[in-house]
Amino acid sequence: MSTDWLPVALVLRVQPTTTTRLVTVRCPICGRQHVHGWPYGLDTIGSRVPHCVGRNVPTGAPGSYFIPTPTENPTR
């Protein structure tokens, strides 16, 4: 499935835990930070549903966004 039409979230941080990686992104819909899980068994992150859906989101905003897989750990 193509994700070319989805807005792209900026990856701010990747934090490893004992069970998964936590990816902090800048939401392209609301501009706030959201944290998503990225299981160790997956090589890519892919599309996610933003945590802001249903709260102060512009009418017509997409229901998901794409998180590119970082090549290194951003520290923004």
N, C-alpha and C positions, 0 to 999 in steps of 0.2 A: 504494500500500500504506500502510495506516495505521500510525503509530508511537505512537499514543496510549497503548498499554499498556507501552511501554518505560520504564525508569528514565531520568531526565534527568541528564546530566553537567553540572557547573558549569564554564564556560569561564574559565580563569585568565589565559590569555595567547594572543595570536596574533602569531607572528613571521614576517614575510615573508623569503623567501630568493630566490635568482635563479630557481629552478625551481618552487617551490610555497610554500604557507604552512604553518607548523607550528603546530598548535593544542594547547596544554597544557590538560588538563582535570583536575578532581577526579573520580575514578571513584566513581559511586554504589554500586558493588558492594563494592570493597575499601577505599575512602577514600584511596587513594594517587593520585599524579599520573601521568598517561599522556600521551604525545605522539602525535598523529595528523597525517597529511598532509591538506591541503585544497587540491587543485589550483586554479590560477587560472581554469581554464575552468568551474568549478562555482560557482553562486551560493549554494548552501546546503551545509552539512556533512552532516547526516543521521545515520543510524545507523552505528555502528562496533562491532567486536568488541573487548572490553576485553583489554588485554595481560595481565591477571591470570588469565584463564580457565585452569583446570587447576592453579592454584597458590593454596593457602590461601583458597579462595573458598567461602562457605557453600554447603552442599548445596541444590540447587534454585534457585540464583541464575540469573538470565536470561543467555543467551549473547550478548547485545548491549545497547547503550544508545544513547540519542539525544543528539546534540550540537546544541543550538540554534545558529543562525547569529547571531553577535554583530553588533550594530548599530554598535559602536565597539570599539576595542581595549582590553580589560580590562588592568589593570596590578596585579593582586593577587599 
